[in-house]
Amino acid sequence: MNRSGFTRDGCSWIPEYLNFVDAGTCIGCGRCFKVCSREVMHPYGINDAGQILGVCRGAEEDFDGELTRVIMAVDYPGRCIGCGACARVCPKNCQVYVRADLLPSEPHK
């Protein structure tokens, strides 16, 4: 499968897709989640021990008082189209991408 392409002016281009969000850097602002039309990531609640409590479905979600912070996590990496919108709005630059030519040749089903 060919994983490269060309820009409008004929330059070679290899797309990069969102692989994961660095939980140590993410501040849970949700900007990336809001800008992504493909629902690649979702906000997750974290407790004091750093354990993931589950998906935060709204501001009132506190997981029985255990919630200490929120981070974004990639749920569906295969949905990413490589537009980079999440990186442009992130104030902490915590998205980690993988080049298309480094992905397995068989698509994930």
PADREN-282235 format. One record per residue: z, y, x of N, C-alpha, C in turn. Coordinates in pm, 1 decimal, decimal comma, padded with zeros to 6 digits. Each point is the difference from the previous one (the first is absolute). Example, Ala and Ser with C-alpha at 12.3 -4.5 7.8 and 13.67 -1.06 7.14 Angstrom:
BEGIN
{nzz->00780,0 nyy->-00569,0 nxx->01319,0 cazz->00000,0 cayy->00119,0 caxx->-00089,0 czz->00000,0 cyy->00120,0 cxx->00090,0}
{nzz->-00072,0 nyy->00105,0 nxx->-00035,0 cazz->00006,0 cayy->00119,0 caxx->00082,0 czz->00073,0 cyy->00109,0 cxx->-00077,0}
***
This chain:
BEGIN
{nzz->00000,0 nyy->-00117,4 nxx->00084,7 cazz->00000,0 cayy->00117,4 caxx->-00084,7 czz->00000,0 cyy->00124,2 cxx->00089,6}
{nzz->-00091,5 nyy->00090,3 nxx->-00026,6 cazz->-00008,9 cayy->00124,0 caxx->00076,4 czz->00111,3 cyy->00094,6 cxx->-00043,6}
{nzz->00079,0 nyy->00047,6 nxx->00094,5 cazz->00114,3 cayy->00085,4 caxx->-00031,3 czz->-00019,9 cyy->00143,8 cxx->00045,9}
{nzz->-00119,7 nyy->00037,0 nxx->00040,5 cazz->-00023,5 cayy->00137,0 caxx->00045,1 czz->-00108,1 cyy->00063,2 cxx->-00085,7}
{nzz->-00018,2 nyy->00126,7 nxx->00020,1 cazz->-00100,3 cayy->00072,8 caxx->-00074,9 czz->-00041,1 cyy->00123,3 cxx->00077,0}
{nzz->-00061,1 nyy->00092,4 nxx->-00070,6 cazz->-00045,2 cayy->00123,3 caxx->00062,2 czz->00042,3 cyy->00119,0 cxx->-00084,2}
{nzz->00027,3 nyy->00109,8 nxx->00068,0 cazz->00030,0 cayy->00124,5 caxx->-00070,1 czz->-00131,4 cyy->00060,9 cxx->-00048,0}
{nzz->00007,8 nyy->00107,8 nxx->-00072,9 cazz->-00120,3 cayy->00064,0 caxx->-00053,0 czz->-00093,7 cyy->00048,4 cxx->00109,8}
{nzz->00057,7 nyy->00035,2 nxx->00115,9 cazz->-00085,4 cayy->00047,5 caxx->00109,2 czz->-00041,1 cyy->-00111,7 cxx->00096,2}
{nzz->00026,0 nyy->-00125,9 nxx->-00036,4 cazz->-00047,9 cayy->-00113,3 caxx->00077,0 czz->00093,8 cyy->-00053,7 cxx->00106,1}
{nzz->00120,1 nyy->00055,5 nxx->00011,3 cazz->00096,8 cayy->-00049,9 caxx->00098,3 czz->00060,9 cyy->-00131,5 cxx->-00048,3}
{nzz->00023,8 nyy->-00089,8 nxx->00092,8 cazz->00064,7 cayy->-00126,7 caxx->-00032,8 czz->00143,0 cyy->00025,6 cxx->-00047,2}
{nzz->00044,0 nyy->-00076,1 nxx->-00097,5 cazz->00133,0 cayy->00020,7 caxx->-00057,9 czz->00060,9 cyy->-00134,7 cxx->-00036,3}
{nzz->00124,7 nyy->-00019,8 nxx->00040,5 cazz->00075,8 cayy->-00119,4 caxx->-00037,9 czz->00118,5 cyy->00047,2 cxx->-00083,4}
{nzz->00006,3 nyy->-00036,0 nxx->-00127,9 cazz->00110,2 cayy->00046,8 caxx->-00084,7 czz->00134,5 cyy->-00058,3 cxx->00042,2}
{nzz->00105,1 nyy->00071,7 nxx->-00034,2 cazz->00136,8 cayy->-00046,5 caxx->00022,3 czz->00070,3 cyy->-00006,5 cxx->-00134,3}
{nzz->00076,1 nyy->-00107,5 nxx->-00020,4 cazz->00069,1 cayy->-00022,4 caxx->-00126,2 czz->00150,7 cyy->00001,6 cxx->00020,5}
{nzz->00071,2 nyy->00046,5 nxx->-00102,1 cazz->00145,8 cayy->00003,8 caxx->00006,8 czz->00054,1 cyy->-00141,6 cxx->00013,8}
{nzz->00082,5 nyy->-00020,7 nxx->00101,7 cazz->00057,8 cayy->-00131,5 caxx->00025,9 czz->00145,4 cyy->-00004,8 cxx->-00045,1}
{nzz->00079,1 nyy->00100,5 nxx->00039,0 cazz->00138,0 cayy->00010,3 caxx->-00045,8 czz->00051,0 cyy->00141,5 cxx->00021,6}
{nzz->00115,5 nyy->00028,7 nxx->-00059,6 cazz->00068,0 cayy->00128,0 caxx->00016,2 czz->00123,2 cyy->-00026,1 cxx->00085,7}
{nzz->00018,8 nyy->00079,0 nxx->00104,3 cazz->00115,5 cayy->-00014,5 caxx->00089,2 czz->00126,1 cyy->00041,9 cxx->-00075,2}
{nzz->00082,6 nyy->-00097,4 nxx->-00035,8 cazz->00120,7 cayy->00025,7 caxx->-00079,8 czz->00101,6 cyy->00085,1 cxx->00074,3}
{nzz->-00001,1 nyy->-00003,9 nxx->00131,6 cazz->00093,4 cayy->00080,1 caxx->00078,1 czz->-00034,5 cyy->00147,3 cxx->00001,9}
{nzz->-00125,7 nyy->00031,6 nxx->-00024,6 cazz->-00046,9 cayy->00138,2 caxx->00000,6 czz->-00014,1 cyy->00056,9 cxx->-00141,0}
{nzz->-00032,1 nyy->-00084,1 nxx->-00097,2 cazz->-00024,4 cayy->00043,2 caxx->-00138,1 czz->00124,3 cyy->00065,1 cxx->-00059,8}
{nzz->-00019,9 nyy->00115,4 nxx->-00064,1 cazz->00110,7 cayy->00070,2 caxx->-00065,9 czz->-00002,1 cyy->-00020,0 cxx->-00151,3}
{nzz->-00095,4 nyy->-00077,4 nxx->-00048,8 cazz->-00004,5 cayy->-00032,0 caxx->-00142,3 czz->-00038,1 cyy->00114,8 cxx->-00090,5}
{nzz->-00075,0 nyy->00094,7 nxx->00050,8 cazz->-00037,0 cayy->00116,8 caxx->-00080,4 czz->-00096,6 cyy->-00035,7 cxx->-00112,7}
{nzz->-00077,8 nyy->-00107,0 nxx->00016,7 cazz->-00090,9 cayy->-00046,4 caxx->-00103,9 czz->-00135,8 cyy->00066,6 cxx->-00002,6}
{nzz->-00027,5 nyy->00087,6 nxx->00095,2 cazz->-00129,6 cayy->00068,7 caxx->-00000,1 czz->-00115,6 cyy->-00098,1 cxx->00013,6}
{nzz->00015,3 nyy->-00098,4 nxx->00087,3 cazz->-00106,8 cayy->-00098,8 caxx->00020,2 czz->-00021,7 cyy->-00082,7 cxx->-00126,6}
{nzz->00107,5 nyy->-00038,1 nxx->-00063,3 cazz->-00006,3 cayy->-00078,2 caxx->-00123,3 czz->-00072,5 cyy->00078,1 cxx->-00109,5}
{nzz->00030,6 nyy->00128,8 nxx->-00010,2 cazz->-00060,8 cayy->00083,8 caxx->-00104,0 czz->-00148,2 cyy->00025,4 cxx->00023,9}
{nzz->-00040,7 nyy->00011,4 nxx->00126,5 cazz->-00139,2 cayy->00032,6 caxx->00030,1 czz->-00091,1 cyy->-00122,7 cxx->-00002,1}
{nzz->00056,3 nyy->-00118,8 nxx->00010,7 cazz->-00080,3 cayy->-00122,3 caxx->00006,7 czz->-00042,2 cyy->-00044,6 cxx->-00139,9}
{nzz->-00129,9 nyy->00004,3 nxx->-00024,9 cazz->-00050,8 cayy->-00041,0 caxx->-00131,4 czz->-00014,1 cyy->-00151,7 cxx->-00011,4}
{nzz->00020,1 nyy->-00071,3 nxx->00110,4 cazz->-00019,6 cayy->-00144,4 caxx->00002,7 czz->00130,2 cyy->-00079,0 cxx->-00012,6}
{nzz->00114,4 nyy->00068,9 nxx->-00008,6 cazz->00132,0 cayy->-00063,9 caxx->-00011,5 czz->00024,0 cyy->-00101,2 cxx->00111,9}
{nzz->-00028,4 nyy->00041,8 nxx->00122,8 cazz->00018,2 cayy->-00085,2 caxx->00117,5 czz->00147,8 cyy->-00016,8 cxx->00032,1}
{nzz->00080,0 nyy->00105,6 nxx->-00022,5 cazz->00142,3 cayy->-00003,8 caxx->00034,9 czz->00086,0 cyy->00043,2 cxx->-00117,9}
{nzz->00129,8 nyy->-00029,9 nxx->00010,3 cazz->00096,7 cayy->00038,0 caxx->-00102,9 czz->00131,5 cyy->00039,5 cxx->00065,8}
{nzz->00081,9 nyy->00080,2 nxx->-00069,9 cazz->00131,5 cayy->00037,4 caxx->00054,8 czz->00101,5 cyy->-00112,8 cxx->-00020,5}
{nzz->00075,3 nyy->-00028,3 nxx->00104,3 cazz->00102,9 cayy->-00103,8 caxx->-00004,8 czz->00135,6 cyy->00059,1 cxx->00034,7}
{nzz->00102,6 nyy->-00044,9 nxx->-00070,6 cazz->00136,5 cayy->00041,0 caxx->00028,1 czz->00059,4 cyy->-00081,9 cxx->00112,8}
{nzz->00081,5 nyy->00066,6 nxx->00084,0 cazz->00065,0 cayy->-00063,8 caxx->00114,4 czz->00149,8 cyy->00026,8 cxx->-00010,1}
{nzz->00082,4 nyy->-00098,1 nxx->00037,6 cazz->00145,4 cayy->00021,2 caxx->00000,6 czz->00048,1 cyy->00035,3 cxx->00140,8}
{nzz->00131,9 nyy->00016,7 nxx->00016,2 cazz->00058,1 cayy->00036,3 caxx->00130,2 czz->-00032,0 cyy->-00100,8 cxx->00109,8}
{nzz->-00012,1 nyy->-00126,6 nxx->-00034,8 cazz->-00027,5 cayy->-00105,2 caxx->00097,9 czz->-00148,5 cyy->-00009,8 cxx->00035,6}
{nzz->-00083,1 nyy->00083,6 nxx->-00064,1 cazz->-00143,2 cayy->-00003,1 caxx->00026,6 czz->-00074,8 cyy->-00104,6 cxx->-00079,1}
{nzz->00066,5 nyy->-00059,8 nxx->-00099,0 cazz->-00063,9 cayy->-00102,0 caxx->-00082,8 czz->-00081,2 cyy->00066,1 cxx->-00110,9}
{nzz->-00115,6 nyy->-00057,8 nxx->-00027,7 cazz->-00084,5 cayy->00049,8 caxx->-00108,1 czz->00058,3 cyy->-00045,9 cxx->-00132,6}
{nzz->00024,5 nyy->00094,6 nxx->-00089,2 cazz->00060,3 cayy->-00029,7 caxx->-00130,0 czz->-00104,2 cyy->-00026,3 cxx->-00107,7}
{nzz->-00118,8 nyy->00054,3 nxx->00016,5 cazz->-00105,4 cayy->-00017,6 caxx->-00098,2 czz->-00081,4 cyy->00126,0 cxx->-00016,7}
{nzz->-00101,8 nyy->-00008,0 nxx->-00084,1 cazz->-00087,7 cayy->00113,8 caxx->-00026,7 czz->00075,8 cyy->00104,1 cxx->-00080,7}
{nzz->-00009,9 nyy->00125,6 nxx->00041,2 cazz->00059,9 cayy->00111,4 caxx->-00075,5 czz->-00098,4 cyy->00041,7 cxx->-00107,9}
{nzz->00039,0 nyy->-00014,2 nxx->-00123,3 cazz->-00089,5 cayy->00030,5 caxx->-00111,1 czz->00020,6 cyy->00139,7 cxx->-00057,2}
{nzz->00097,8 nyy->00072,1 nxx->00049,9 cazz->00024,6 cayy->00135,6 caxx->-00047,3 czz->00118,7 cyy->00060,9 cxx->00069,7}
{nzz->00020,0 nyy->00128,6 nxx->-00022,7 cazz->00108,6 cayy->00072,7 caxx->00066,2 czz->00137,4 cyy->-00052,9 cxx->-00040,0}
{nzz->00010,4 nyy->-00059,5 nxx->-00118,6 cazz->00129,6 cayy->-00049,5 caxx->-00047,9 czz->00036,6 cyy->-00136,4 cxx->00058,9}
{nzz->-00092,1 nyy->-00064,1 nxx->00069,1 cazz->00024,9 cayy->-00132,0 caxx->00060,3 czz->00097,3 cyy->00014,3 cxx->00116,7}
{nzz->00118,0 nyy->-00062,3 nxx->-00009,5 cazz->00097,2 cayy->00008,5 caxx->00110,6 czz->00051,6 cyy->-00136,8 cxx->00043,2}
{nzz->-00050,7 nyy->-00107,4 nxx->-00060,3 cazz->00038,0 cayy->-00136,2 caxx->00037,0 czz->00151,6 cyy->-00016,9 cxx->00002,5}
{nzz->00062,8 nyy->00033,7 nxx->-00110,1 cazz->00145,7 cayy->-00014,1 caxx->-00016,6 czz->00078,6 cyy->00071,9 cxx->00108,8}
{nzz->-00047,7 nyy->00116,3 nxx->00039,3 cazz->00069,9 cayy->00082,3 caxx->00098,3 czz->-00022,0 cyy->-00038,8 cxx->00144,5}
{nzz->-00082,4 nyy->-00100,9 nxx->00025,6 cazz->-00023,5 cayy->-00045,7 caxx->00137,2 czz->-00109,1 cyy->00077,6 cxx->00072,8}
{nzz->-00080,6 nyy->00075,7 nxx->-00071,5 cazz->-00113,0 cayy->00070,3 caxx->00059,6 czz->00046,8 cyy->00109,5 cxx->00095,4}
{nzz->-00046,3 nyy->-00005,0 nxx->00123,8 cazz->00033,1 cayy->00105,5 caxx->00096,6 czz->-00122,7 cyy->00078,5 cxx->00043,4}
{nzz->-00117,3 nyy->-00063,3 nxx->-00004,3 cazz->-00122,7 cayy->00072,0 caxx->00032,1 czz->-00119,5 cyy->-00072,2 cxx->-00058,8}
{nzz->-00112,9 nyy->00067,5 nxx->00001,8 cazz->-00124,5 cayy->-00055,5 caxx->-00052,5 czz->-00103,8 cyy->00002,8 cxx->00112,0}
{nzz->-00077,7 nyy->-00105,0 nxx->00008,8 cazz->-00111,9 cayy->-00004,8 caxx->00094,1 czz->-00124,6 cyy->-00047,6 cxx->-00074,0}
{nzz->-00114,2 nyy->00025,0 nxx->00057,2 cazz->-00124,7 cayy->-00051,7 caxx->-00054,3 czz->-00032,8 cyy->-00129,9 cxx->00072,6}
{nzz->-00050,9 nyy->-00097,2 nxx->-00072,8 cazz->-00040,6 cayy->-00127,3 caxx->00059,9 czz->-00135,5 cyy->-00040,4 cxx->-00056,5}
{nzz->-00082,6 nyy->-00058,2 nxx->00083,2 cazz->-00133,6 cayy->-00043,3 caxx->-00039,5 czz->00011,3 cyy->-00132,7 cxx->-00074,2}
{nzz->-00042,4 nyy->00002,0 nxx->-00125,3 cazz->00000,5 cayy->-00120,4 caxx->-00083,3 czz->-00135,7 cyy->-00069,3 cxx->-00001,6}
{nzz->-00105,1 nyy->00079,1 nxx->-00002,8 cazz->-00134,8 cayy->-00053,0 caxx->-00017,4 czz->-00094,4 cyy->00057,6 cxx->00105,5}
{nzz->00008,5 nyy->-00047,0 nxx->00124,4 cazz->-00084,1 cayy->00056,8 caxx->00105,7 czz->-00149,5 cyy->-00018,4 cxx->-00026,2}
{nzz->-00036,1 nyy->-00105,0 nxx->-00071,4 cazz->-00140,4 cayy->-00024,7 caxx->-00029,6 czz->-00062,9 cyy->00103,4 cxx->-00091,0}
{nzz->00080,6 nyy->00078,5 nxx->-00067,5 cazz->-00052,5 cayy->00105,0 caxx->-00087,8 czz->-00039,3 cyy->00126,6 cxx->00075,9}
{nzz->00047,0 nyy->00012,3 nxx->00124,4 cazz->-00025,6 cayy->00120,9 caxx->00078,3 czz->-00149,1 cyy->00012,7 cxx->00030,1}
{nzz->-00056,4 nyy->00119,0 nxx->-00023,2 cazz->-00141,0 cayy->00024,9 caxx->00028,9 czz->-00018,2 cyy->00081,5 cxx->00127,7}
{nzz->00108,5 nyy->00031,1 nxx->00068,8 cazz->-00009,0 cayy->00070,0 caxx->00127,4 czz->-00028,0 cyy->00148,4 cxx->-00009,4}
{nzz->00035,4 nyy->00062,6 nxx->-00110,7 cazz->-00030,1 cayy->00142,7 caxx->-00017,6 czz->00090,0 cyy->00090,9 cxx->00083,1}
{nzz->00121,0 nyy->-00046,7 nxx->00033,9 cazz->00091,7 cayy->00078,7 caxx->00081,7 czz->00077,5 cyy->00107,0 cxx->-00073,5}
{nzz->-00008,4 nyy->00003,3 nxx->-00132,6 cazz->00071,4 cayy->00102,5 caxx->-00077,0 czz->00150,4 cyy->-00008,4 cxx->00022,5}
{nzz->00053,0 nyy->-00121,3 nxx->00010,1 cazz->00144,3 cayy->-00016,6 caxx->00019,9 czz->00044,8 cyy->00061,0 cxx->00132,6}
{nzz->-00079,1 nyy->-00015,7 nxx->00103,4 cazz->00035,0 cayy->00056,6 caxx->00130,8 czz->-00006,4 cyy->00152,2 cxx->-00001,7}
{nzz->-00093,9 nyy->00054,9 nxx->-00074,4 cazz->-00014,4 cayy->00146,5 caxx->-00004,9 czz->00117,2 cyy->00067,8 cxx->-00069,1}
{nzz->00063,0 nyy->-00066,7 nxx->-00096,3 cazz->00110,7 cayy->00064,1 caxx->-00072,5 czz->00137,4 cyy->-00035,2 cxx->00055,0}
{nzz->00007,8 nyy->-00096,4 nxx->00090,4 cazz->00129,7 cayy->-00045,2 caxx->00051,8 czz->00057,3 cyy->00099,3 cxx->00101,0}
{nzz->00121,8 nyy->00051,5 nxx->-00024,3 cazz->00060,5 cayy->00094,0 caxx->00094,8 czz->00055,7 cyy->-00067,9 cxx->00125,0}
{nzz->00009,9 nyy->-00132,3 nxx->00000,2 cazz->00058,6 cayy->-00074,1 caxx->00112,7 czz->-00099,7 cyy->-00088,3 cxx->00075,3}
{nzz->-00123,8 nyy->-00007,0 nxx->-00047,1 cazz->-00103,6 cayy->-00078,9 caxx->00066,5 czz->00046,0 cyy->-00144,8 cxx->00022,0}
{nzz->00048,3 nyy->-00063,3 nxx->-00105,2 cazz->00058,5 cayy->-00133,4 caxx->00015,7 czz->-00090,3 cyy->-00114,3 cxx->-00045,5}
{nzz->-00123,0 nyy->00029,4 nxx->-00037,3 cazz->-00091,5 cayy->-00107,5 caxx->-00037,5 czz->-00058,8 cyy->-00063,7 cxx->00125,7}
{nzz->-00013,3 nyy->-00131,1 nxx->-00002,6 cazz->-00059,0 cayy->-00073,9 caxx->00111,6 czz->-00126,6 cyy->-00067,7 cxx->-00052,6}
{nzz->-00109,9 nyy->00026,4 nxx->00066,6 cazz->-00130,3 cayy->-00050,2 caxx->-00042,8 czz->-00049,1 cyy->-00110,3 cxx->00092,8}
{nzz->-00093,3 nyy->-00079,8 nxx->-00049,9 cazz->-00066,1 cayy->-00102,6 caxx->00080,3 czz->-00151,0 cyy->00021,7 cxx->-00014,3}
{nzz->-00069,0 nyy->-00009,1 nxx->00112,5 cazz->-00145,5 cayy->00015,3 caxx->-00002,6 czz->-00062,6 cyy->-00118,1 cxx->-00073,1}
{nzz->-00104,3 nyy->00027,3 nxx->-00074,3 cazz->-00065,9 cayy->-00104,0 caxx->-00079,2 czz->-00050,3 cyy->-00114,8 cxx->00086,0}
{nzz->-00044,0 nyy->00029,4 nxx->00122,4 cazz->-00053,1 cayy->-00106,7 caxx->00084,6 czz->00109,2 cyy->-00090,8 cxx->00056,7}
{nzz->00127,0 nyy->00036,4 nxx->-00019,0 cazz->00111,1 cayy->-00083,3 caxx->00045,9 czz->00060,7 cyy->-00084,5 cxx->-00112,0}
{nzz->-00050,2 nyy->00017,1 nxx->-00120,8 cazz->00047,5 cayy->-00078,5 caxx->-00114,3 czz->-00061,7 cyy->-00139,4 cxx->00002,7}
{nzz->00065,7 nyy->-00097,6 nxx->-00062,4 cazz->-00059,6 cayy->-00134,4 caxx->-00008,4 czz->-00135,3 cyy->00006,2 cxx->-00069,7}
{nzz->-00090,1 nyy->-00087,6 nxx->00038,0 cazz->-00134,7 cayy->00003,2 caxx->-00057,8 czz->-00002,1 cyy->-00045,0 cxx->-00145,4}
{nzz->00095,5 nyy->-00081,4 nxx->-00040,2 cazz->00007,8 cayy->-00044,0 caxx->-00139,2 czz->00085,7 cyy->00097,5 cxx->-00079,4}
{nzz->-00051,3 nyy->00053,3 nxx->-00111,3 cazz->00081,4 cayy->00090,4 caxx->-00081,6 czz->00118,6 cyy->-00071,7 cxx->-00062,5}
{nzz->00109,9 nyy->00073,7 nxx->-00015,3 cazz->00120,5 cayy->-00054,4 caxx->-00063,1 czz->-00023,5 cyy->-00011,0 cxx->-00149,7}
{nzz->00034,8 nyy->-00113,3 nxx->-00057,6 cazz->-00023,4 cayy->-00019,2 caxx->-00144,1 czz->00129,0 cyy->-00001,4 cxx->-00074,7}
***
